[in-house]
Amino acid sequence: MNKILLSISVFGALAAVGCGGAIRQGTAYRDDTAAMLQAQANPKIQACFQGLVTSTPSPSSLAGSATAHFTVAKETGLVTGPSIVSATTADPVRECVLAALAGAKLAPPDNVDGDATFAWQFSVQPAP
């Protein structure tokens, strides 16, 4: 039986929008959001994806990318309104991304809403 290796990489952009003084300056908001996703969402995405890989007759059909857009709410830091804006992967993988974003929270929050777009790349490779 072949083992399946999972590779997830994340790329993203985030802009703070609104008026008022932001806690974070420059790329700090993007970097902090990427770190939050790495700690909170990516482990959930990876576990969900691995479950799909082991239960799908043709795991390579799950490969591709998914790009999600969401807002990081000011004052609470909660990820709100996540949606998939483009994807080349299967619907269940897209659902993994959306489910993992639910409940993610940036701490400490900021004084402005963050407008975020992040992309995940999924690949399935047999173990050597």
Rosetta constraint file for C-alpha pairs under 8 A:
AtomPair CA 2 CA 126 HARMONIC 5.95 0.50
AtomPair CA 2 CA 127 HARMONIC 6.31 0.50
AtomPair CA 3 CA 126 HARMONIC 5.68 0.50
AtomPair CA 3 CA 127 HARMONIC 5.10 0.50
AtomPair CA 4 CA 53 HARMONIC 7.54 0.50
AtomPair CA 4 CA 124 HARMONIC 6.30 0.50
AtomPair CA 4 CA 125 HARMONIC 5.66 0.50
AtomPair CA 4 CA 126 HARMONIC 4.79 0.50
AtomPair CA 4 CA 127 HARMONIC 5.74 0.50
AtomPair CA 5 CA 124 HARMONIC 5.88 0.50
AtomPair CA 5 CA 125 HARMONIC 5.23 0.50
AtomPair CA 5 CA 126 HARMONIC 6.10 0.50
AtomPair CA 5 CA 127 HARMONIC 5.99 0.50
AtomPair CA 6 CA 46 HARMONIC 7.73 0.50
AtomPair CA 6 CA 50 HARMONIC 7.15 0.50
AtomPair CA 6 CA 122 HARMONIC 7.43 0.50
AtomPair CA 6 CA 123 HARMONIC 6.22 0.50
AtomPair CA 6 CA 124 HARMONIC 5.53 0.50
AtomPair CA 6 CA 125 HARMONIC 6.98 0.50
AtomPair CA 7 CA 121 HARMONIC 7.67 0.50
AtomPair CA 7 CA 122 HARMONIC 5.99 0.50
AtomPair CA 7 CA 123 HARMONIC 5.52 0.50
AtomPair CA 7 CA 124 HARMONIC 6.98 0.50
AtomPair CA 8 CA 46 HARMONIC 7.32 0.50
AtomPair CA 8 CA 120 HARMONIC 6.37 0.50
AtomPair CA 8 CA 121 HARMONIC 5.51 0.50
AtomPair CA 8 CA 122 HARMONIC 5.21 0.50
AtomPair CA 8 CA 123 HARMONIC 7.07 0.50
AtomPair CA 9 CA 120 HARMONIC 5.56 0.50
AtomPair CA 9 CA 121 HARMONIC 5.41 0.50
AtomPair CA 9 CA 122 HARMONIC 7.37 0.50
AtomPair CA 10 CA 118 HARMONIC 6.73 0.50
AtomPair CA 10 CA 119 HARMONIC 5.49 0.50
AtomPair CA 10 CA 120 HARMONIC 4.60 0.50
AtomPair CA 10 CA 121 HARMONIC 6.67 0.50
AtomPair CA 11 CA 118 HARMONIC 5.54 0.50
AtomPair CA 11 CA 119 HARMONIC 5.17 0.50
AtomPair CA 11 CA 120 HARMONIC 6.63 0.50
AtomPair CA 12 CA 30 HARMONIC 7.60 0.50
AtomPair CA 12 CA 34 HARMONIC 7.17 0.50
AtomPair CA 12 CA 116 HARMONIC 7.48 0.50
AtomPair CA 12 CA 117 HARMONIC 5.73 0.50
AtomPair CA 12 CA 118 HARMONIC 3.95 0.50
AtomPair CA 12 CA 119 HARMONIC 6.08 0.50
AtomPair CA 13 CA 30 HARMONIC 6.17 0.50
AtomPair CA 13 CA 116 HARMONIC 5.94 0.50
AtomPair CA 13 CA 117 HARMONIC 5.49 0.50
AtomPair CA 13 CA 118 HARMONIC 6.23 0.50
AtomPair CA 14 CA 29 HARMONIC 7.03 0.50
AtomPair CA 14 CA 30 HARMONIC 4.96 0.50
AtomPair CA 14 CA 33 HARMONIC 7.88 0.50
AtomPair CA 14 CA 114 HARMONIC 6.46 0.50
AtomPair CA 14 CA 115 HARMONIC 5.57 0.50
AtomPair CA 14 CA 116 HARMONIC 4.24 0.50
AtomPair CA 14 CA 117 HARMONIC 6.27 0.50
AtomPair CA 15 CA 29 HARMONIC 7.47 0.50
AtomPair CA 15 CA 30 HARMONIC 7.11 0.50
AtomPair CA 15 CA 114 HARMONIC 5.70 0.50
AtomPair CA 15 CA 115 HARMONIC 5.32 0.50
AtomPair CA 15 CA 116 HARMONIC 6.52 0.50
AtomPair CA 16 CA 29 HARMONIC 7.18 0.50
AtomPair CA 16 CA 112 HARMONIC 6.21 0.50
AtomPair CA 16 CA 113 HARMONIC 5.93 0.50
AtomPair CA 16 CA 114 HARMONIC 4.35 0.50
AtomPair CA 16 CA 115 HARMONIC 6.12 0.50
AtomPair CA 17 CA 112 HARMONIC 6.12 0.50
AtomPair CA 17 CA 113 HARMONIC 5.73 0.50
AtomPair CA 17 CA 114 HARMONIC 5.99 0.50
AtomPair CA 17 CA 115 HARMONIC 6.77 0.50
AtomPair CA 18 CA 112 HARMONIC 5.66 0.50
AtomPair CA 18 CA 113 HARMONIC 6.62 0.50
AtomPair CA 19 CA 112 HARMONIC 6.87 0.50
AtomPair CA 20 CA 111 HARMONIC 6.69 0.50
AtomPair CA 20 CA 112 HARMONIC 6.92 0.50
AtomPair CA 21 CA 111 HARMONIC 6.28 0.50
AtomPair CA 21 CA 112 HARMONIC 7.64 0.50
AtomPair CA 22 CA 110 HARMONIC 5.93 0.50
AtomPair CA 22 CA 111 HARMONIC 4.99 0.50
AtomPair CA 22 CA 112 HARMONIC 6.08 0.50
AtomPair CA 23 CA 110 HARMONIC 5.59 0.50
AtomPair CA 23 CA 111 HARMONIC 6.48 0.50
AtomPair CA 24 CA 28 HARMONIC 5.49 0.50
AtomPair CA 24 CA 29 HARMONIC 5.58 0.50
AtomPair CA 24 CA 110 HARMONIC 7.11 0.50
AtomPair CA 25 CA 29 HARMONIC 6.92 0.50
AtomPair CA 27 CA 31 HARMONIC 6.11 0.50
AtomPair CA 28 CA 32 HARMONIC 5.86 0.50
AtomPair CA 29 CA 33 HARMONIC 6.08 0.50
AtomPair CA 29 CA 114 HARMONIC 7.78 0.50
AtomPair CA 30 CA 34 HARMONIC 6.10 0.50
AtomPair CA 31 CA 35 HARMONIC 6.18 0.50
AtomPair CA 32 CA 36 HARMONIC 6.13 0.50
AtomPair CA 32 CA 106 HARMONIC 7.47 0.50
AtomPair CA 33 CA 37 HARMONIC 6.19 0.50
AtomPair CA 33 CA 106 HARMONIC 6.47 0.50
AtomPair CA 34 CA 38 HARMONIC 6.11 0.50
AtomPair CA 35 CA 39 HARMONIC 6.19 0.50
AtomPair CA 36 CA 40 HARMONIC 5.80 0.50
AtomPair CA 36 CA 41 HARMONIC 7.50 0.50
AtomPair CA 36 CA 104 HARMONIC 7.55 0.50
AtomPair CA 36 CA 105 HARMONIC 7.16 0.50
AtomPair CA 36 CA 106 HARMONIC 6.07 0.50
AtomPair CA 37 CA 41 HARMONIC 4.78 0.50
AtomPair CA 37 CA 42 HARMONIC 5.93 0.50
AtomPair CA 37 CA 101 HARMONIC 7.93 0.50
AtomPair CA 37 CA 104 HARMONIC 7.43 0.50
AtomPair CA 38 CA 42 HARMONIC 5.10 0.50
AtomPair CA 38 CA 43 HARMONIC 7.36 0.50
AtomPair CA 39 CA 43 HARMONIC 6.97 0.50
AtomPair CA 40 CA 44 HARMONIC 7.23 0.50
AtomPair CA 40 CA 100 HARMONIC 7.81 0.50
AtomPair CA 40 CA 104 HARMONIC 6.17 0.50
AtomPair CA 41 CA 45 HARMONIC 6.18 0.50
AtomPair CA 41 CA 97 HARMONIC 7.83 0.50
AtomPair CA 41 CA 100 HARMONIC 4.89 0.50
AtomPair CA 41 CA 101 HARMONIC 5.70 0.50
AtomPair CA 41 CA 104 HARMONIC 6.62 0.50
AtomPair CA 42 CA 46 HARMONIC 5.96 0.50
AtomPair CA 42 CA 100 HARMONIC 7.34 0.50
AtomPair CA 43 CA 47 HARMONIC 6.14 0.50
AtomPair CA 44 CA 48 HARMONIC 6.10 0.50
AtomPair CA 44 CA 96 HARMONIC 7.72 0.50
AtomPair CA 44 CA 100 HARMONIC 5.45 0.50
AtomPair CA 45 CA 49 HARMONIC 5.93 0.50
AtomPair CA 45 CA 96 HARMONIC 5.52 0.50
AtomPair CA 45 CA 97 HARMONIC 5.74 0.50
AtomPair CA 45 CA 100 HARMONIC 5.82 0.50
AtomPair CA 46 CA 50 HARMONIC 5.96 0.50
AtomPair CA 47 CA 51 HARMONIC 6.22 0.50
AtomPair CA 48 CA 52 HARMONIC 6.39 0.50
AtomPair CA 48 CA 93 HARMONIC 7.86 0.50
AtomPair CA 48 CA 96 HARMONIC 5.81 0.50
AtomPair CA 49 CA 53 HARMONIC 6.15 0.50
AtomPair CA 49 CA 93 HARMONIC 6.37 0.50
AtomPair CA 49 CA 96 HARMONIC 6.83 0.50
AtomPair CA 50 CA 54 HARMONIC 6.24 0.50
AtomPair CA 51 CA 55 HARMONIC 6.23 0.50
AtomPair CA 52 CA 56 HARMONIC 5.83 0.50
AtomPair CA 52 CA 59 HARMONIC 7.61 0.50
AtomPair CA 52 CA 92 HARMONIC 7.77 0.50
AtomPair CA 52 CA 93 HARMONIC 7.82 0.50
AtomPair CA 53 CA 59 HARMONIC 4.97 0.50
AtomPair CA 53 CA 62 HARMONIC 7.42 0.50
AtomPair CA 53 CA 124 HARMONIC 7.89 0.50
AtomPair CA 54 CA 59 HARMONIC 7.38 0.50
AtomPair CA 58 CA 62 HARMONIC 7.98 0.50
AtomPair CA 59 CA 63 HARMONIC 7.69 0.50
AtomPair CA 59 CA 124 HARMONIC 6.78 0.50
AtomPair CA 60 CA 123 HARMONIC 7.41 0.50
AtomPair CA 60 CA 124 HARMONIC 5.63 0.50
AtomPair CA 60 CA 125 HARMONIC 7.70 0.50
AtomPair CA 61 CA 89 HARMONIC 7.67 0.50
AtomPair CA 61 CA 90 HARMONIC 7.26 0.50
AtomPair CA 62 CA 89 HARMONIC 5.64 0.50
AtomPair CA 62 CA 90 HARMONIC 5.51 0.50
AtomPair CA 62 CA 93 HARMONIC 6.95 0.50
AtomPair CA 62 CA 122 HARMONIC 7.43 0.50
AtomPair CA 62 CA 123 HARMONIC 7.54 0.50
AtomPair CA 62 CA 124 HARMONIC 7.60 0.50
AtomPair CA 63 CA 88 HARMONIC 7.93 0.50
AtomPair CA 63 CA 89 HARMONIC 5.71 0.50
AtomPair CA 63 CA 90 HARMONIC 7.76 0.50
AtomPair CA 63 CA 121 HARMONIC 7.79 0.50
AtomPair CA 63 CA 122 HARMONIC 5.00 0.50
AtomPair CA 63 CA 123 HARMONIC 4.65 0.50
AtomPair CA 63 CA 124 HARMONIC 6.17 0.50
AtomPair CA 64 CA 87 HARMONIC 7.33 0.50
AtomPair CA 64 CA 88 HARMONIC 5.01 0.50
AtomPair CA 64 CA 89 HARMONIC 4.37 0.50
AtomPair CA 64 CA 90 HARMONIC 7.88 0.50
AtomPair CA 64 CA 121 HARMONIC 5.92 0.50
AtomPair CA 64 CA 122 HARMONIC 5.19 0.50
AtomPair CA 64 CA 123 HARMONIC 6.55 0.50
AtomPair CA 65 CA 87 HARMONIC 5.36 0.50
AtomPair CA 65 CA 88 HARMONIC 5.23 0.50
AtomPair CA 65 CA 89 HARMONIC 5.47 0.50
AtomPair CA 65 CA 119 HARMONIC 6.94 0.50
AtomPair CA 65 CA 120 HARMONIC 5.53 0.50
AtomPair CA 65 CA 121 HARMONIC 4.36 0.50
AtomPair CA 65 CA 122 HARMONIC 5.80 0.50
AtomPair CA 66 CA 84 HARMONIC 6.82 0.50
AtomPair CA 66 CA 85 HARMONIC 7.87 0.50
AtomPair CA 66 CA 86 HARMONIC 5.98 0.50
AtomPair CA 66 CA 87 HARMONIC 4.18 0.50
AtomPair CA 66 CA 88 HARMONIC 6.48 0.50
AtomPair CA 66 CA 89 HARMONIC 6.50 0.50
AtomPair CA 66 CA 94 HARMONIC 6.35 0.50
AtomPair CA 66 CA 97 HARMONIC 7.80 0.50
AtomPair CA 66 CA 119 HARMONIC 5.62 0.50
AtomPair CA 66 CA 120 HARMONIC 5.35 0.50
AtomPair CA 66 CA 121 HARMONIC 6.66 0.50
AtomPair CA 67 CA 84 HARMONIC 5.71 0.50
AtomPair CA 67 CA 85 HARMONIC 5.74 0.50
AtomPair CA 67 CA 86 HARMONIC 5.28 0.50
AtomPair CA 67 CA 87 HARMONIC 6.08 0.50
AtomPair CA 67 CA 117 HARMONIC 6.90 0.50
AtomPair CA 67 CA 118 HARMONIC 5.65 0.50
AtomPair CA 67 CA 119 HARMONIC 4.02 0.50
AtomPair CA 67 CA 120 HARMONIC 6.27 0.50
AtomPair CA 68 CA 82 HARMONIC 6.48 0.50
AtomPair CA 68 CA 83 HARMONIC 5.42 0.50
AtomPair CA 68 CA 84 HARMONIC 4.34 0.50
AtomPair CA 68 CA 85 HARMONIC 5.61 0.50
AtomPair CA 68 CA 86 HARMONIC 7.32 0.50
AtomPair CA 68 CA 97 HARMONIC 7.80 0.50
AtomPair CA 68 CA 98 HARMONIC 7.79 0.50
AtomPair CA 68 CA 117 HARMONIC 5.64 0.50
AtomPair CA 68 CA 118 HARMONIC 5.53 0.50
AtomPair CA 68 CA 119 HARMONIC 6.21 0.50
AtomPair CA 69 CA 81 HARMONIC 7.87 0.50
AtomPair CA 69 CA 82 HARMONIC 5.57 0.50
AtomPair CA 69 CA 83 HARMONIC 5.43 0.50
AtomPair CA 69 CA 84 HARMONIC 6.35 0.50
AtomPair CA 69 CA 85 HARMONIC 6.45 0.50
AtomPair CA 69 CA 115 HARMONIC 7.71 0.50
AtomPair CA 69 CA 116 HARMONIC 5.61 0.50
AtomPair CA 69 CA 117 HARMONIC 4.36 0.50
AtomPair CA 69 CA 118 HARMONIC 6.59 0.50
AtomPair CA 70 CA 79 HARMONIC 6.45 0.50
AtomPair CA 70 CA 80 HARMONIC 5.89 0.50
AtomPair CA 70 CA 81 HARMONIC 5.34 0.50
AtomPair CA 70 CA 82 HARMONIC 4.28 0.50
AtomPair CA 70 CA 83 HARMONIC 6.53 0.50
AtomPair CA 70 CA 115 HARMONIC 6.37 0.50
AtomPair CA 70 CA 116 HARMONIC 5.33 0.50
AtomPair CA 70 CA 117 HARMONIC 6.52 0.50
AtomPair CA 71 CA 79 HARMONIC 5.67 0.50
AtomPair CA 71 CA 80 HARMONIC 5.19 0.50
AtomPair CA 71 CA 81 HARMONIC 6.33 0.50
AtomPair CA 71 CA 82 HARMONIC 7.20 0.50
AtomPair CA 71 CA 113 HARMONIC 6.55 0.50
AtomPair CA 71 CA 114 HARMONIC 5.40 0.50
AtomPair CA 71 CA 115 HARMONIC 4.85 0.50
AtomPair CA 71 CA 116 HARMONIC 5.85 0.50
AtomPair CA 72 CA 77 HARMONIC 5.48 0.50
AtomPair CA 72 CA 78 HARMONIC 5.54 0.50
AtomPair CA 72 CA 79 HARMONIC 4.64 0.50
AtomPair CA 72 CA 80 HARMONIC 6.19 0.50
AtomPair CA 72 CA 105 HARMONIC 7.83 0.50
AtomPair CA 72 CA 106 HARMONIC 7.36 0.50
AtomPair CA 72 CA 113 HARMONIC 5.58 0.50
AtomPair CA 72 CA 114 HARMONIC 4.71 0.50
AtomPair CA 72 CA 115 HARMONIC 6.62 0.50
AtomPair CA 72 CA 116 HARMONIC 7.33 0.50
AtomPair CA 73 CA 77 HARMONIC 5.01 0.50
AtomPair CA 73 CA 78 HARMONIC 5.39 0.50
AtomPair CA 73 CA 79 HARMONIC 6.37 0.50
AtomPair CA 73 CA 80 HARMONIC 6.63 0.50
AtomPair CA 73 CA 109 HARMONIC 7.79 0.50
AtomPair CA 73 CA 112 HARMONIC 7.34 0.50
AtomPair CA 73 CA 113 HARMONIC 4.88 0.50
AtomPair CA 73 CA 114 HARMONIC 6.60 0.50
AtomPair CA 74 CA 78 HARMONIC 7.98 0.50
AtomPair CA 74 CA 109 HARMONIC 6.20 0.50
AtomPair CA 74 CA 110 HARMONIC 5.32 0.50
AtomPair CA 74 CA 111 HARMONIC 5.23 0.50
AtomPair CA 74 CA 112 HARMONIC 4.71 0.50
AtomPair CA 74 CA 113 HARMONIC 4.53 0.50
AtomPair CA 74 CA 114 HARMONIC 7.32 0.50
AtomPair CA 75 CA 109 HARMONIC 5.27 0.50
AtomPair CA 75 CA 110 HARMONIC 5.76 0.50
AtomPair CA 75 CA 111 HARMONIC 5.83 0.50
AtomPair CA 75 CA 112 HARMONIC 7.48 0.50
AtomPair CA 76 CA 105 HARMONIC 7.70 0.50
AtomPair CA 76 CA 106 HARMONIC 7.86 0.50
AtomPair CA 76 CA 109 HARMONIC 5.50 0.50
AtomPair CA 76 CA 110 HARMONIC 7.83 0.50
AtomPair CA 77 CA 105 HARMONIC 5.15 0.50
AtomPair CA 77 CA 106 HARMONIC 4.50 0.50
AtomPair CA 77 CA 107 HARMONIC 6.18 0.50
AtomPair CA 77 CA 108 HARMONIC 6.91 0.50
AtomPair CA 77 CA 109 HARMONIC 4.25 0.50
AtomPair CA 77 CA 110 HARMONIC 6.70 0.50
AtomPair CA 78 CA 103 HARMONIC 6.67 0.50
AtomPair CA 78 CA 104 HARMONIC 6.00 0.50
AtomPair CA 78 CA 105 HARMONIC 4.30 0.50
AtomPair CA 78 CA 106 HARMONIC 6.25 0.50
AtomPair CA 79 CA 101 HARMONIC 6.70 0.50
AtomPair CA 79 CA 102 HARMONIC 6.74 0.50
AtomPair CA 79 CA 103 HARMONIC 6.61 0.50
AtomPair CA 79 CA 104 HARMONIC 5.58 0.50
AtomPair CA 79 CA 105 HARMONIC 5.92 0.50
AtomPair CA 79 CA 106 HARMONIC 7.72 0.50
AtomPair CA 80 CA 102 HARMONIC 7.54 0.50
AtomPair CA 82 CA 98 HARMONIC 6.40 0.50
AtomPair CA 82 CA 101 HARMONIC 6.97 0.50
AtomPair CA 82 CA 102 HARMONIC 7.73 0.50
AtomPair CA 83 CA 98 HARMONIC 6.87 0.50
AtomPair CA 84 CA 94 HARMONIC 7.06 0.50
AtomPair CA 84 CA 98 HARMONIC 7.55 0.50
AtomPair CA 87 CA 94 HARMONIC 7.52 0.50
AtomPair CA 89 CA 93 HARMONIC 6.50 0.50
AtomPair CA 89 CA 94 HARMONIC 7.08 0.50
AtomPair CA 89 CA 122 HARMONIC 7.83 0.50
AtomPair CA 90 CA 94 HARMONIC 6.64 0.50
AtomPair CA 91 CA 95 HARMONIC 6.26 0.50
AtomPair CA 92 CA 96 HARMONIC 6.32 0.50
AtomPair CA 93 CA 97 HARMONIC 6.56 0.50
AtomPair CA 94 CA 98 HARMONIC 6.44 0.50
AtomPair CA 95 CA 99 HARMONIC 5.98 0.50
AtomPair CA 96 CA 100 HARMONIC 6.10 0.50
AtomPair CA 97 CA 101 HARMONIC 6.33 0.50
AtomPair CA 98 CA 102 HARMONIC 6.54 0.50
AtomPair CA 100 CA 104 HARMONIC 7.45 0.50
